[in-house]
Amino acid sequence: MRATMGKEEKQGAKETEQSQTSSESSSGQSSLRRTIESITSLISLSYSIKIFSAKWKTIRTKLEDLSSGLEAVENCEASENAILSGIVSGICQTVNECHDLARRCVDLSYSGKLLMQSDLDILSARLDLHARNLSDIYNAGVLTRRFAIVVSRPGNGACRDDMRFYVRDLMTRMKIGDAEMKRQALLNLHEALVEDDKYVKVVVEHGEIVYVLASFLDFSHDVRIQELSAKIVSVISGFGSYKVVLIGAGIIAPLIRVLECGSVVGKEEAAKSLQRLTENSDNGWSISAHGGVTALLKLCSGGDGSEIRAELVGPACGALKNLVGIEEIKRFMVEEGVISTFIGLARSKDEVLQINSIEFLQNIASGDEAIRVMVSKEGGIQALVRVLASRSVACSCKVRETAMRAIENLCFRNANSISLLIKYGFVDQLMFFLQHGEVSIQELALKVSIRMCGKSEEAKKAMGDANFMTELVKFLDSKSFEVREMAAEALSNMVRVPKNRKRFVQDDRNMCLLLQRFDPKQVNSGNKKLLFSILMSLTSCNSGRRKIAHSGYLKNIEKLAEDEVSDAKTLVKKLSTNRFRSMLSGIWH
């Protein structure tokens, strides 16, 4: 009987304890819910306030974040945690005080502006403290998530308010969540930004997210959190109008630290962001001040001990290329051996890497003869010619065009560079692109041909030996006026060499194609001044004079002379004088 009574008493005590616990849990949950509803009401009221607008906007943002944090806590087994209950109680008290301040601002019933401003600043600081306390307790792991409900991303065409709510929820999880919740929130945010760029504006307008991302880059020991943060920053940096927000949040220093110490993925994303941020040269000094130039150079040279990856080194090259316009940074790079590093990268098989490294060499040597000489001495000219010599499918037309432009800009300042071009077989490469290149690189090859034969007698002779004139004369019939001009100018330079004149005249097809340009029926006749210049040079050899004089096109030239075309009159006069001399010579003999 007593045993039975003892059991019943124990059972009753246990049920009483469970009932009290349930009551406390219900009380805790209702207190949390009331606080959330009170914050929601306060946010609505704040929109009615017409004074201290900037301060109330800041307070409203903090209230929204706090509300999201408390809603996340609702999804946790939190009711039995005394510390959390104390935090919620403190938040409730602050919210009540905030209600009072808001009502006084709406009614304009406060005692003085300075006093009210001070009260609002104190309130704002207290909201920050509550947010930190909430974050600390969450990070401590004392809350057990019952179910980690993540707000579903609004569908396509969702209104801006729904998008803001979604981003705000993700922001709260980033701030107060444990490592797993932070990772999931960052992943969801990155997916949203990539799939719908309207979210970029929402994130930037929120403001605080960018600062949180910067802190994750700088202080997070979780590699995945750092990588996802770097990816999000990389996406935002692709929007020109938002770069200033990233700079304002102090993003450069954390990016450089990731570049120095982060994972491979983190480094790649940081390098992409820095490449985009350096498009504005004003950011160059900030990057240099935080050691960014040294970090980028180490990546490009493999000096950080990691394997050279095109995905990483490509954007690093791009960032350095953007910085060479700052003279002091350029000098520092040269002292650090950047020329030999980038000549090595120009030999890479990766297209982006080749283009960035070649453009870098071109930019750093622009207007600087000493650096041009350095590029030449360290094998830069040979590297560029090798790029052109590659017949690999992997070597795209864009890479070849980039190399050809670099040669045009770097190699025609002195005879020594032209001699090196000839030595390394550039003439054959130029001929190949004239014969088989796509239109864009063919025109570029014509421009380079003009530069080359206009600067060096050695080049004219080498191009004559390579049968350039036979190809150039064909371009005189091109539909493009610019191409006809370039071909005529190159020919005009080349036939000034006696050996080239004889070679040109010996081929009847050359003479025929040239003289056809004087046929009035020809639509694509070309620049007559350049064409007459070529003919005048050809009259310096006997066979050239004879072929012009005995061609059926002489009458067209004589007709132009009758029309007072000065070049035609000069040519006809020269031909007539030479004919008269030939007659006298025949009579004498």
C-alpha positions, 0 to 999 in steps of 0.5 A: 500500500505504501509502495503504491502510494510512493509510486503515485506520489512520484508520478504526480510530481513528475507530471507537475514538473512537466506541466511547469516546464510546458508552461514556462516553454509556452510563456517563453515562446509567447514572450518571443512572439510578442517581441517580434510582433512589437518590432513589426509594429514599430517598423511600421510606425517608423515610416510615419516619422518625418524628422531625423530621417537618416537616424530612423532609417538606420534604426529601422534596418537594425530592427529588421535584422533583429526581427529576422534573428528572433524569428530564426530563434523561434525555430530552435529549442530555445525556451529553456535557455535562461540566457536567451530569455534575458536577451529577449527581455532586454530586447523587449524593454528596448523596443518599448522605449523605442516605441515611446521615442517614435511616438514623440517624433511623430507627434513632435512632442520631444523637449529638444532636438539635441536631446532626441538625437542623443537618445536615438544614438543611444538606442541605435547602440543598444540595438547593436548590442542586442544583435551581438548578444543574439549572435554570440548565444547562437554561435555558442551552440546552446540553441538546437535547431528544431528545423532550419527553415530557410525562407524560399526564394521568391519566384521570377518577377517577384516584387522588391519587398519580397526580395528584400525580405528574402535577403534580410532573412539570409543576412540574419542567418549569416550573422547569428547562425552557426557555421553550417547555417552561414554556409547555407545562407551564403550559398543561397545568396550566391545562387540568387545573385548569379541567377537574377542580377536584380538581387545585386541591387537589393544586397547593395542597398541593404548595406550591412551585408557587404561589411559582413562579407568583408569580415568573413573574408578577413576573419573566418577560419572556415574555408567554405565560408571564405570561398562563398564570400569571395564568390559573392564579392566577385559577382558584385564587383562585376557591376560598375556602379556598385564597386564604390560600395565595396571600396567603401566597405574596406573590401580591398584589404580582406581580398588581398589577405585571401590572395595571400593565404586563402584556398585556391578557389578563394584566391581565384575569386579574390583575383577576379574582384581585384581585376575588376576593382583596378579598372579604376586606377584610383584604387591602385594606391589602396591595393599597393598600400595593402601589399596587393601588388606583391601578392599578385606578382607572386601568384603570376610567378608561382612564388607563393608556392602554388601551382600556376593555374590559368583560372587564377593567374589570368585575372591576376595578370589582368589586375597588374595590367590595369596598374601599370598606368601608375608610374611608381607601381610600374617601376616597382614591378620592373624592379621585381622582375615582372618582365621575365615573368610575363614573357614566360606567361606569354608562352602559356597554352591558355588563351586568357593568360596569353592575351593578358600577359601580352597586353601587359607587356605592351602596356608596360613598355608603351612610351618607355624605350628602356622597358622596350629594350628590356623586353627585347633583351629578355626574349619578348620578341621571340616569344611573340613570334612563337605565338604567331608561329603556332598552328595549333587549333587552341591558338585562337585568332584573338591571341594571334591578333593580340601578339601582332598588335604587340609586335606592331607597338613594340618592335618598330622603334629601332632597327635592332628589333626589326633585325630580331624579327627577321632572325626569328622568322617573323617575315614568314609568319607575316606572309602566312597571315597575308595568304591564309589569315582571317580578314581581321588579322589579314588587315593587321598583317598589312598594317605591320607590313607597311611599318616593317618595310617603311623602317628598314632596308633589311626588312624590304629585302627580306620581304622581297625575297619572301615574295611579298610583292606578289601577294600585296599586288593582289590586294590592290583589287580589294573591295575595301578602300583601306586595304587597297591603300595599305597594299599600295603603300607597302608596295611603294616602299618595297619597289624602292629597292632595285632588287625588288623592282627587278623581281616585280617587273619580271612577273608579267602578272604583277605588271598587269594587275598594277596597270589595270588600276589605271583602267577607267572601267575599274571600280576599285581603282585605289589611290592614284598618287601611290600607284603612280609612285610605284610606276615611277620607281619601276621606270628606273629599270629598263624592263619596267619602262618597256613593259609600261610603254608597250602595255595597252594601259599606257593610253589611260595614263596619257589620258590622265596626263592630258587631264592635267594630272601632275603625276601622270604628266611626270610619268609620261614625260619620263617615259618619253625622255627615255624613249628618245634616249633609246632612239639616239642610242640606237642611231649612235650604235 
